[in-house]
């Protein structure tokens, strides 16, 4: 009797987490299908989108009304409080929307749909991440557009034509950076209760520790230090500068802090660097979770 011994074969997963090739039509199809699914969910249950629009709109209306009779020079020179507040609410809207980016992915985890996606014959699992990031970035930009339009009806001067691209770049950098953080949390936290708790704890402190509602010199020294370390302060001051200046330039001082003057170009560079660092950290987290 003859026995045939074969070498033990170890089965390994075919799909790996990696950066997909941009020219792959199949990956674009995967991202498009997953984004379409997420937009269908919003279409059928628009409460999340409406809440994301109504909440910052209430901040803009209520806080603007609270300081309606405040002297014009109380916060800034020759600027009403509504004009001062609108820039902070715009960035706060993009921040809040992006912070909720991990919730759809977290619910997919809990309901088991994410496991089906991970076992599906996808070209690359990164399409799951890119689709969630694309969907939430589009949703946040839609909310920002609503707030910008609403601010026009409140008498706030529109942006000049040469400021729109830089304005969009600042909002996009904030949205993308916070979206990556939220997606990483959706894989590391145990459930949606913990993610919602994190969002509730982080949301308002980031708002009140920035220059969204008041300038730096209105704050006590300890809060000035915290606001100077808050990336939202730089994005808010960049947008505020674009709203108040027609002939802007990248080298002009936008915000003065204890360790120097910060220009518009430095603000954009800082946001890009933070996004790159965040993308590196998040990619390592997702690589460990998805492989």
BATORTOR-280470 format. One record per residue (C-alpha): residue number from 1; residue in one letter; x, y, z. Coordinates in steps of 0.5 Angstrom, whole numbers, always signed. Layout:
<nodes>
+-----+-----+-------+-------+-------+
:   n : res :     X :     Y :     Z :
+-----+-----+-------+-------+-------+
: NUM :   A :     X :     Y :     Z :
...
+-----+-----+-------+-------+-------+
</nodes>
This chain:
<nodes>
+-----+-----+-------+-------+-------+
:   n : res :     X :     Y :     Z :
+-----+-----+-------+-------+-------+
:   1 :   X :    +0 :    +0 :    +0 :
:   2 :   X :    +3 :    +7 :    -2 :
:   3 :   X :    +2 :   +13 :    +2 :
:   4 :   X :    +3 :   +20 :    -2 :
:   5 :   X :    +5 :   +25 :    +3 :
:   6 :   X :    +3 :   +32 :    +0 :
:   7 :   X :    +6 :   +39 :    +3 :
:   8 :   X :    +2 :   +43 :    +8 :
:   9 :   X :    -1 :   +49 :    +4 :
:  10 :   X :    -3 :   +55 :    +8 :
:  11 :   X :    -9 :   +59 :    +6 :
:  12 :   X :    -8 :   +66 :    +6 :
:  13 :   X :   -13 :   +72 :    +4 :
:  14 :   X :   -12 :   +74 :    -3 :
:  15 :   X :   -14 :   +81 :    -1 :
:  16 :   X :    -9 :   +86 :    +2 :
:  17 :   X :   -10 :   +93 :    +5 :
:  18 :   X :    -6 :   +98 :    +0 :
:  19 :   X :    -7 :  +104 :    -4 :
:  20 :   X :   -10 :  +102 :   -10 :
:  21 :   X :    -8 :  +104 :   -17 :
:  22 :   X :   -12 :  +110 :   -19 :
:  23 :   X :   -13 :  +108 :   -26 :
:  24 :   X :   -16 :  +102 :   -24 :
:  25 :   X :   -23 :  +102 :   -27 :
:  26 :   X :   -26 :   +96 :   -23 :
:  27 :   X :   -24 :  +100 :   -16 :
:  28 :   X :   -27 :  +106 :   -19 :
:  29 :   X :   -33 :  +102 :   -20 :
:  30 :   X :   -33 :   +99 :   -13 :
:  31 :   X :   -32 :  +106 :   -10 :
:  32 :   X :   -38 :  +109 :   -14 :
:  33 :   X :   -43 :  +103 :   -12 :
:  34 :   X :   -41 :  +104 :    -5 :
:  35 :   X :   -42 :  +111 :    -5 :
:  36 :   X :   -49 :  +110 :    -8 :
:  37 :   X :   -51 :  +106 :    -3 :
:  38 :   X :   -49 :  +111 :    +3 :
:  39 :   X :   -53 :  +116 :    -1 :
:  40 :   X :   -59 :  +112 :    -2 :
:  41 :   X :   -59 :  +111 :    +6 :
:  42 :   X :   -59 :  +119 :    +6 :
:  43 :   X :   -65 :  +119 :    +1 :
:  44 :   X :   -69 :  +114 :    +5 :
:  45 :   X :   -67 :  +117 :   +12 :
:  46 :   X :   -65 :  +125 :   +11 :
:  47 :   X :   -66 :  +126 :   +18 :
:  48 :   X :   -58 :  +126 :   +19 :
:  49 :   X :   -57 :  +131 :   +13 :
:  50 :   X :   -62 :  +136 :   +16 :
:  51 :   X :   -60 :  +135 :   +23 :
:  52 :   X :   -53 :  +137 :   +20 :
:  53 :   X :   -56 :  +143 :   +17 :
:  54 :   X :   -60 :  +145 :   +22 :
:  55 :   X :   -55 :  +145 :   +28 :
:  56 :   X :   -50 :  +150 :   +25 :
:  57 :   X :   -56 :  +154 :   +23 :
:  58 :   X :   -59 :  +155 :   +30 :
:  59 :   X :   -52 :  +157 :   +32 :
:  60 :   X :   -51 :  +162 :   +27 :
:  61 :   X :   -58 :  +165 :   +28 :
:  62 :   X :   -58 :  +165 :   +36 :
:  63 :   X :   -51 :  +167 :   +37 :
:  64 :   X :   -52 :  +172 :   +32 :
:  65 :   X :   -58 :  +175 :   +35 :
:  66 :   X :   -55 :  +174 :   +42 :
:  67 :   X :   -50 :  +179 :   +40 :
:  68 :   X :   -54 :  +183 :   +35 :
:  69 :   X :   -54 :  +190 :   +39 :
:  70 :   X :   -46 :  +189 :   +41 :
:  71 :   X :   -42 :  +195 :   +38 :
:  72 :   X :   -39 :  +194 :   +32 :
:  73 :   X :   -32 :  +194 :   +34 :
:  74 :   X :   -33 :  +190 :   +40 :
:  75 :   X :   -30 :  +184 :   +37 :
:  76 :   X :   -26 :  +186 :   +31 :
:  77 :   X :   -25 :  +193 :   +27 :
:  78 :   X :   -31 :  +195 :   +23 :
:  79 :   X :   -34 :  +188 :   +23 :
:  80 :   X :   -41 :  +186 :   +26 :
:  81 :   X :   -41 :  +180 :   +30 :
:  82 :   X :   -45 :  +176 :   +25 :
:  83 :   X :   -40 :  +177 :   +20 :
:  84 :   X :   -35 :  +175 :   +25 :
:  85 :   X :   -39 :  +169 :   +27 :
:  86 :   X :   -40 :  +166 :   +20 :
:  87 :   X :   -33 :  +164 :   +19 :
:  88 :   X :   -33 :  +160 :   +25 :
:  89 :   X :   -40 :  +156 :   +24 :
:  90 :   X :   -38 :  +154 :   +17 :
:  91 :   X :   -31 :  +151 :   +19 :
:  92 :   X :   -35 :  +148 :   +25 :
:  93 :   X :   -40 :  +145 :   +20 :
:  94 :   X :   -35 :  +142 :   +16 :
:  95 :   X :   -32 :  +139 :   +23 :
:  96 :   X :   -38 :  +136 :   +26 :
:  97 :   X :   -40 :  +133 :   +19 :
:  98 :   X :   -33 :  +130 :   +18 :
:  99 :   X :   -33 :  +128 :   +26 :
: 100 :   X :   -40 :  +123 :   +24 :
: 101 :   X :   -36 :  +120 :   +18 :
: 102 :   X :   -35 :  +114 :   +22 :
: 103 :   X :   -42 :  +112 :   +24 :
: 104 :   X :   -44 :  +109 :   +18 :
: 105 :   X :   -38 :  +104 :   +18 :
: 106 :   X :   -39 :  +103 :   +25 :
: 107 :   X :   -47 :  +101 :   +24 :
: 108 :   X :   -44 :   +96 :   +18 :
: 109 :   X :   -40 :   +93 :   +23 :
: 110 :   X :   -45 :   +92 :   +28 :
: 111 :   X :   -50 :   +90 :   +23 :
: 112 :   X :   -45 :   +85 :   +20 :
: 113 :   X :   -45 :   +88 :   +13 :
: 114 :   X :   -38 :   +90 :   +14 :
: 115 :   X :   -36 :   +83 :   +14 :
: 116 :   X :   -40 :   +81 :    +8 :
: 117 :   X :   -36 :   +87 :    +4 :
: 118 :   X :   -29 :   +84 :    +7 :
: 119 :   X :   -31 :   +77 :    +5 :
: 120 :   X :   -34 :   +80 :    -2 :
: 121 :   X :   -29 :   +79 :    -8 :
: 122 :   X :   -27 :   +86 :    -8 :
: 123 :   X :   -21 :   +89 :   -12 :
: 124 :   X :   -18 :   +92 :    -6 :
: 125 :   X :   -21 :   +93 :    +1 :
: 126 :   X :   -19 :  +101 :    +1 :
: 127 :   X :   -25 :  +102 :    -3 :
: 128 :   X :   -29 :  +101 :    +3 :
: 129 :   X :   -25 :  +107 :    +6 :
: 130 :   X :   -25 :  +111 :    +0 :
: 131 :   X :   -32 :  +111 :    -1 :
: 132 :   X :   -34 :  +112 :    +6 :
: 133 :   X :   -29 :  +118 :    +6 :
: 134 :   X :   -32 :  +121 :    -1 :
: 135 :   X :   -39 :  +120 :    +2 :
: 136 :   X :   -38 :  +124 :    +8 :
: 137 :   X :   -34 :  +129 :    +5 :
: 138 :   X :   -39 :  +131 :    +0 :
: 139 :   X :   -44 :  +131 :    +5 :
: 140 :   X :   -40 :  +136 :    +9 :
: 141 :   X :   -39 :  +140 :    +3 :
: 142 :   X :   -47 :  +140 :    +2 :
: 143 :   X :   -48 :  +142 :    +9 :
: 144 :   X :   -43 :  +148 :    +9 :
: 145 :   X :   -46 :  +150 :    +2 :
: 146 :   X :   -53 :  +151 :    +6 :
: 147 :   X :   -49 :  +155 :   +11 :
: 148 :   X :   -46 :  +160 :    +6 :
: 149 :   X :   -52 :  +161 :    +3 :
: 150 :   X :   -56 :  +162 :    +9 :
: 151 :   X :   -51 :  +167 :   +11 :
: 152 :   X :   -52 :  +171 :    +5 :
: 153 :   X :   -59 :  +172 :    +7 :
: 154 :   X :   -57 :  +175 :   +14 :
: 155 :   X :   -53 :  +180 :   +10 :
: 156 :   X :   -46 :  +177 :   +10 :
: 157 :   X :   -42 :  +180 :    +5 :
: 158 :   X :   -40 :  +174 :    +0 :
: 159 :   X :   -33 :  +172 :    -2 :
: 160 :   X :   -30 :  +175 :    -8 :
: 161 :   X :   -29 :  +171 :   -14 :
: 162 :   X :   -21 :  +170 :   -13 :
: 163 :   X :   -22 :  +167 :    -6 :
: 164 :   X :   -27 :  +161 :    -7 :
: 165 :   X :   -22 :  +156 :    -9 :
: 166 :   X :   -18 :  +158 :    -3 :
: 167 :   X :   -24 :  +158 :    +2 :
: 168 :   X :   -26 :  +151 :    -1 :
: 169 :   X :   -19 :  +148 :    +0 :
: 170 :   X :   -19 :  +150 :    +7 :
: 171 :   X :   -26 :  +147 :    +8 :
: 172 :   X :   -24 :  +141 :    +4 :
: 173 :   X :   -17 :  +140 :    +8 :
: 174 :   X :   -21 :  +140 :   +15 :
: 175 :   X :   -26 :  +136 :   +13 :
: 176 :   X :   -21 :  +130 :   +10 :
: 177 :   X :   -17 :  +130 :   +16 :
: 178 :   X :   -23 :  +130 :   +21 :
: 179 :   X :   -26 :  +124 :   +17 :
: 180 :   X :   -20 :  +120 :   +17 :
: 181 :   X :   -20 :  +121 :   +24 :
: 182 :   X :   -27 :  +119 :   +25 :
: 183 :   X :   -26 :  +113 :   +20 :
: 184 :   X :   -20 :  +110 :   +24 :
: 185 :   X :   -24 :  +111 :   +31 :
: 186 :   X :   -30 :  +107 :   +28 :
: 187 :   X :   -25 :  +101 :   +27 :
: 188 :   X :   -22 :  +102 :   +34 :
: 189 :   X :   -28 :  +103 :   +39 :
: 190 :   X :   -32 :   +97 :   +41 :
: 191 :   X :   -39 :  +100 :   +39 :
: 192 :   X :   -43 :  +106 :   +36 :
: 193 :   X :   -44 :  +108 :   +44 :
: 194 :   X :   -37 :  +109 :   +45 :
: 195 :   X :   -36 :  +113 :   +38 :
: 196 :   X :   -43 :  +117 :   +40 :
: 197 :   X :   -40 :  +119 :   +47 :
: 198 :   X :   -33 :  +121 :   +44 :
: 199 :   X :   -37 :  +126 :   +39 :
: 200 :   X :   -41 :  +129 :   +44 :
: 201 :   X :   -35 :  +130 :   +49 :
: 202 :   X :   -30 :  +133 :   +43 :
: 203 :   X :   -35 :  +137 :   +39 :
: 204 :   X :   -37 :  +143 :   +44 :
: 205 :   X :   -30 :  +143 :   +47 :
: 206 :   X :   -27 :  +144 :   +40 :
: 207 :   X :   -32 :  +149 :   +38 :
: 208 :   X :   -31 :  +153 :   +45 :
: 209 :   X :   -23 :  +153 :   +45 :
: 210 :   X :   -23 :  +156 :   +38 :
: 211 :   X :   -24 :  +163 :   +35 :
: 212 :   X :   -30 :  +161 :   +33 :
: 213 :   X :   -34 :  +165 :   +38 :
: 214 :   X :   -29 :  +170 :   +40 :
: 215 :   X :   -22 :  +173 :   +38 :
: 216 :   X :   -16 :  +171 :   +42 :
: 217 :   X :   -15 :  +177 :   +46 :
: 218 :   X :   -22 :  +176 :   +49 :
: 219 :   X :   -20 :  +170 :   +52 :
: 220 :   X :   -16 :  +168 :   +59 :
: 221 :   X :    -9 :  +167 :   +58 :
: 222 :   X :   -10 :  +159 :   +59 :
: 223 :   X :   -15 :  +159 :   +54 :
: 224 :   X :   -11 :  +163 :   +49 :
: 225 :   X :    -6 :  +158 :   +49 :
: 226 :   X :   -11 :  +152 :   +48 :
: 227 :   X :   -14 :  +156 :   +42 :
: 228 :   X :    -7 :  +157 :   +39 :
: 229 :   X :    -6 :  +149 :   +39 :
: 230 :   X :   -13 :  +148 :   +36 :
: 231 :   X :   -12 :  +147 :   +29 :
: 232 :   X :   -20 :  +149 :   +28 :
: 233 :   X :   -17 :  +156 :   +30 :
: 234 :   X :   -13 :  +157 :   +24 :
: 235 :   X :   -18 :  +154 :   +19 :
: 236 :   X :   -23 :  +159 :   +22 :
: 237 :   X :   -18 :  +165 :   +22 :
: 238 :   X :   -16 :  +163 :   +15 :
: 239 :   X :   -24 :  +163 :   +12 :
: 240 :   X :   -25 :  +170 :   +16 :
: 241 :   X :   -19 :  +173 :   +13 :
: 242 :   X :   -22 :  +171 :    +6 :
: 243 :   X :   -29 :  +174 :    +8 :
: 244 :   X :   -26 :  +181 :   +10 :
: 245 :   X :   -20 :  +182 :    +5 :
: 246 :   X :   -21 :  +182 :    -3 :
: 247 :   X :   -14 :  +183 :    -5 :
: 248 :   X :   -11 :  +178 :    +0 :
: 249 :   X :    -4 :  +174 :    -1 :
: 250 :   X :    -1 :  +168 :    +2 :
: 251 :   X :    +4 :  +172 :    +6 :
: 252 :   X :    +0 :  +177 :   +10 :
: 253 :   X :    -1 :  +176 :   +17 :
: 254 :   X :    -8 :  +172 :   +19 :
: 255 :   X :    -7 :  +171 :   +27 :
: 256 :   X :    -3 :  +173 :   +32 :
: 257 :   X :    -1 :  +168 :   +37 :
: 258 :   X :    +4 :  +168 :   +43 :
: 259 :   X :   +10 :  +165 :   +39 :
: 260 :   X :    +9 :  +169 :   +32 :
: 261 :   X :    +5 :  +171 :   +27 :
: 262 :   X :    +1 :  +166 :   +22 :
: 263 :   X :    +0 :  +168 :   +15 :
: 264 :   X :    -5 :  +165 :   +10 :
: 265 :   X :    +0 :  +160 :    +7 :
: 266 :   X :    +3 :  +158 :   +13 :
: 267 :   X :    -5 :  +156 :   +15 :
: 268 :   X :    -6 :  +152 :    +9 :
: 269 :   X :    +1 :  +149 :   +10 :
: 270 :   X :    +0 :  +147 :   +17 :
: 271 :   X :    -7 :  +144 :   +15 :
: 272 :   X :    -4 :  +140 :    +9 :
: 273 :   X :    +2 :  +137 :   +14 :
: 274 :   X :    -3 :  +135 :   +19 :
: 275 :   X :    -7 :  +131 :   +14 :
: 276 :   X :    -1 :  +128 :   +12 :
: 277 :   X :    +1 :  +126 :   +19 :
: 278 :   X :    -7 :  +124 :   +20 :
: 279 :   X :    -7 :  +119 :   +14 :
: 280 :   X :    +0 :  +116 :   +16 :
: 281 :   X :    -3 :  +114 :   +23 :
: 282 :   X :   -10 :  +112 :   +20 :
: 283 :   X :    -7 :  +108 :   +14 :
: 284 :   X :    -3 :  +104 :   +19 :
: 285 :   X :    -9 :  +103 :   +24 :
: 286 :   X :   -14 :  +101 :   +18 :
: 287 :   X :    -8 :   +96 :   +15 :
: 288 :   X :    -8 :   +92 :   +22 :
: 289 :   X :   -15 :   +92 :   +22 :
: 290 :   X :   -17 :   +90 :   +15 :
: 291 :   X :   -12 :   +85 :   +14 :
+-----+-----+-------+-------+-------+
</nodes>
